[in-house]
Amino acid sequence: MNQEEQRTLSLFEAVDGNERISQRQLAQELGLSLGLTNAFLQTVLHKGWVRARQVSARRWAYFLTPEGFREKSRLTMNYLRRTMHSFQELKTLILQHFTELELQGCQRIHLCSEEDLQEIIRLCLPLSKLELSASTGPDDLLKRPLPILARDERMFLAVLQDQGPLILHLQQHGWKAGQHFVCLY
């Protein structure tokens, strides 16, 4: 979804939920200047996706037209398709790592990940033979003592942020990639 489509979908959601939303409120919700919000509103008004009705001298009510609802549905479906595709790619990557760990004799993982990725990894675990020993967030990994790993355990790093400091921290404590930890990316 490009930036304009995301902005359009956000505008549709804001207007659909509150037809009395002001341009100033809309600008705050979209993270745009008031002038840019006005220009953007003019664009969707011109396309026939939104209608405006003056309710007082300085107040307008905005509402989605049937064409606007169709466009909102189209954008939402495209977003969901891309999200599902991304989820499937991520699931495949996670399961590839799990298979490699199993082939190395690993039976349990200590998971270090942000919450969103933790949820996805937890959904993938039952599809493998691995068990989850513990989970932690990246910040906690840097602050707390490292776990003592059994021979059949590995740390599984799955972070979207810069994982360089995490890897450096592990290496400074004698941990080796592949032997003690693996990275999703």
RAFENWO-V390442 format. One record per residue. N is the residue number from 1. SS is DSSP state (helix for helix, strand for strand, loop for the rest). OMEGA is omega as a letter, one per 30 degrees, with the letter a starting at -180 (* if undefined). NEAR is the number of other ideal C-beta (glycine too) atoms within 12 Angstrom. Layout:
N | SS | OMEGA | NEAR
N | SS | OMEGA | NEAR
//
This chain:
1 | loop | l | 20
2 | loop | a | 12
3 | helix | a | 13
4 | helix | l | 18
5 | helix | l | 21
6 | helix | l | 21
7 | helix | l | 27
8 | helix | l | 31
9 | helix | l | 30
10 | helix | l | 30
11 | helix | l | 42
12 | helix | a | 39
13 | helix | l | 23
14 | helix | a | 33
15 | helix | a | 38
16 | helix | a | 23
17 | helix | a | 18
18 | loop | a | 18
19 | loop | l | 24
20 | loop | l | 19
21 | loop | l | 30
22 | loop | l | 25
23 | helix | l | 31
24 | helix | l | 19
25 | helix | l | 22
26 | helix | l | 34
27 | helix | l | 24
28 | helix | a | 16
29 | helix | a | 22
30 | helix | a | 31
31 | loop | a | 17
32 | loop | l | 25
33 | loop | l | 15
34 | helix | l | 18
35 | helix | l | 13
36 | helix | l | 19
37 | helix | l | 29
38 | helix | l | 23
39 | helix | l | 19
40 | helix | l | 34
41 | helix | l | 33
42 | helix | l | 18
43 | helix | a | 18
44 | helix | l | 36
45 | helix | a | 25
46 | helix | l | 15
47 | loop | l | 21
48 | loop | a | 17
49 | loop | a | 32
50 | strand | l | 34
51 | strand | l | 23
52 | strand | l | 28
53 | strand | l | 15
54 | strand | a | 11
55 | strand | l | 15
56 | strand | a | 10
57 | loop | a | 6
58 | loop | a | 9
59 | strand | l | 17
60 | strand | l | 25
61 | strand | a | 19
62 | strand | l | 35
63 | strand | l | 25
64 | strand | l | 31
65 | loop | l | 24
66 | helix | l | 14
67 | helix | l | 19
68 | helix | l | 29
69 | helix | l | 21
70 | helix | l | 17
71 | helix | l | 26
72 | helix | l | 29
73 | helix | a | 19
74 | helix | l | 20
75 | helix | l | 28
76 | helix | l | 23
77 | helix | l | 17
78 | helix | l | 20
79 | helix | l | 23
80 | helix | l | 16
81 | helix | l | 15
82 | helix | l | 18
83 | helix | l | 16
84 | helix | l | 14
85 | helix | l | 14
86 | helix | l | 17
87 | helix | l | 21
88 | helix | l | 17
89 | helix | l | 17
90 | helix | l | 26
91 | helix | l | 25
92 | helix | l | 18
93 | helix | l | 24
94 | helix | a | 35
95 | helix | l | 25
96 | helix | l | 19
97 | helix | l | 32
98 | helix | l | 33
99 | helix | l | 19
100 | helix | l | 22
101 | helix | l | 34
102 | helix | l | 23
103 | helix | l | 14
104 | loop | l | 20
105 | loop | l | 16
106 | loop | l | 31
107 | loop | a | 21
108 | strand | l | 27
109 | strand | l | 42
110 | strand | a | 36
111 | strand | l | 41
112 | strand | a | 42
113 | strand | l | 37
114 | loop | a | 25
115 | helix | a | 20
116 | helix | l | 18
117 | helix | l | 30
118 | helix | l | 29
119 | helix | a | 19
120 | helix | l | 28
121 | helix | l | 35
122 | helix | l | 24
123 | helix | a | 19
124 | helix | a | 31
125 | helix | a | 28
126 | loop | l | 13
127 | loop | l | 18
128 | loop | l | 27
129 | loop | a | 18
130 | loop | l | 33
131 | strand | l | 24
132 | strand | l | 26
133 | strand | a | 23
134 | strand | l | 24
135 | strand | a | 28
136 | strand | l | 29
137 | loop | a | 23
138 | helix | a | 31
139 | helix | l | 17
140 | helix | l | 21
141 | helix | a | 34
142 | helix | a | 24
143 | helix | a | 13
144 | loop | l | 16
145 | loop | l | 11
146 | loop | l | 25
147 | loop | l | 25
148 | loop | a | 15
149 | loop | l | 25
150 | loop | a | 17
151 | loop | a | 13
152 | loop | l | 18
153 | strand | l | 29
154 | strand | l | 38
155 | strand | l | 43
156 | strand | l | 46
157 | strand | l | 42
158 | strand | a | 39
159 | loop | l | 31
160 | loop | l | 19
161 | loop | l | 20
162 | loop | a | 13
163 | loop | l | 29
164 | helix | l | 16
165 | helix | l | 19
166 | helix | l | 36
167 | helix | l | 27
168 | helix | l | 17
169 | helix | l | 25
170 | helix | a | 32
171 | helix | l | 20
172 | helix | l | 13
173 | loop | l | 21
174 | loop | l | 13
175 | loop | a | 28
176 | loop | l | 16
177 | strand | a | 18
178 | loop | a | 19
179 | loop | a | 19
180 | loop | a | 30
181 | strand | l | 36
182 | strand | a | 35
183 | strand | l | 29
184 | loop | a | 34
185 | loop | * | 21
//
